[in-house]
Amino acid sequence: KDFFAFRRGVSLSIPASAKPGIYARARAILKAESLPASLVAVAALAVVVNFVELLCTAGLPAIYTAVLTSQGLSPLAHYGYLGLYILAYIADDALMVGTAVLALGSGKLTESGGRLLKLLSGVVMLALGVVMLLRPQWLM
């Protein structure tokens, strides 16, 4: 929606008031003097981003766990698949945070770049939702 009607109507975009704090934290990661400090900063930023993201995408984990439960797997297999899902979820967040850090290091993301990123992430979310609803076995 935000690709086609940017900043019009209901939006899940980060509010302008929250952006300075996020940018300041991301820049602090870039300026960290030691690797352990950088890793702690990345982890803290990922937790914040994950919390905000969870509010926007809570339906996907609910559907995934419902499909997983319906498969009648052993507890070990069930928790194994749940662990793989969590790793993929974290990897996605790490990729986004890493991309943001690189983007902030080279300049500000333009409006057209942001719109394209929203279109891409929307297409990925839509595709995952369709697969989970129509062909959940593809994810097993």
C-alpha positions in Angstrom: 0.0 0.0 0.0 2.8 2.5 0.9 4.4 2.0 -2.5 1.3 3.2 -4.3 -0.1 5.7 -1.8 3.0 6.8 0.2 2.2 8.6 3.4 -1.6 8.7 2.6 -4.1 7.0 4.8 -3.3 4.2 7.3 0.3 3.2 7.3 2.6 0.9 9.2 5.6 3.2 8.5 7.9 4.3 11.3 6.6 7.6 12.6 8.8 10.6 11.8 9.1 11.3 15.6 10.8 7.9 16.1 13.2 8.1 13.2 15.8 10.3 14.9 16.3 7.9 17.8 16.6 4.9 15.5 19.1 6.7 13.3 21.1 7.8 16.3 21.3 4.2 17.6 22.3 2.9 14.2 25.0 5.6 13.9 26.3 4.7 17.4 26.8 1.1 16.1 28.9 2.5 13.3 31.0 4.5 15.7 31.5 1.8 18.3 35.2 1.4 19.1 35.1 -2.4 19.8 33.6 -5.4 18.3 31.8 -6.5 21.5 30.2 -3.1 21.9 29.1 -3.2 18.2 27.6 -6.7 18.7 25.7 -5.6 21.8 24.4 -2.5 20.0 23.3 -4.5 17.0 21.5 -7.0 19.3 19.7 -4.2 21.2 18.7 -2.5 18.0 17.5 -5.8 16.6 15.3 -6.4 19.7 13.7 -3.0 19.3 13.1 -3.5 15.5 11.8 -7.1 16.2 9.3 -5.8 18.7 8.0 -3.2 16.3 8.0 -5.7 13.5 6.1 -8.3 15.7 3.3 -5.8 16.2 2.9 -5.6 12.4 3.4 -9.3 11.5 1.9 -11.2 14.4 -0.4 -13.1 12.1 2.5 -15.0 10.4 3.8 -16.7 13.5 0.2 -17.6 14.6 -0.5 -19.2 11.2 2.9 -21.0 11.2 2.4 -22.5 14.6 -1.1 -23.5 13.8 0.0 -25.3 10.6 3.0 -26.8 12.5 0.7 -28.1 15.3 -1.7 -29.6 12.7 1.1 -31.8 11.3 1.2 -34.1 14.3 5.0 -34.0 14.7 6.9 -35.4 17.6 7.9 -32.7 20.2 11.5 -32.8 19.0 10.5 -32.2 15.3 7.9 -29.6 16.3 10.4 -27.6 18.3 13.1 -28.1 15.7 10.8 -26.6 13.0 9.9 -23.8 15.4 13.6 -23.1 16.0 14.2 -23.0 12.3 11.4 -20.5 11.9 12.9 -18.3 14.7 16.3 -18.5 13.1 14.9 -17.4 9.8 13.0 -14.6 11.5 16.2 -13.4 13.3 18.2 -13.8 10.0 15.7 -11.5 8.3 16.0 -8.9 11.1 19.8 -9.2 11.0 19.8 -8.6 7.2 17.5 -5.6 7.6 19.6 -4.1 10.4 22.8 -4.8 8.4 21.3 -3.1 5.4 20.2 -0.1 7.4 23.7 0.2 8.9 25.3 0.1 5.5 22.8 2.5 4.1 23.3 5.0 6.9 27.0 4.8 6.4 26.7 5.8 2.7 23.9 8.3 3.0 20.2 8.7 3.6 17.6 6.4 2.0 15.7 8.3 -0.6 11.9 8.3 -0.8 11.9 6.3 -4.0 14.3 3.8 -2.4 12.0 3.5 0.7 9.0 3.0 -1.5 10.7 0.3 -3.5 11.8 -1.4 -0.2 8.2 -1.3 1.0 7.0 -2.8 -2.2 9.6 -5.6 -2.0 8.8 -6.4 1.6 5.1 -6.3 0.9 5.5 -8.8 -2.0 7.5 -11.1 0.2 4.9 -11.0 3.0 2.1 -11.6 0.6 3.9 -14.5 -1.0 4.6 -16.1 2.4 1.0 -15.6 3.4 -0.3 -17.2 0.2 2.1 -20.2 0.6 1.1 -20.7 4.3 -2.6 -20.7 3.4 -2.6 -22.6 0.2 0.5 -24.8 0.2 1.8 -25.2 3.8 3.5 -28.4 2.9 6.0 -26.4 0.8 7.3 -25.1 4.1 7.9 -28.5 5.6 
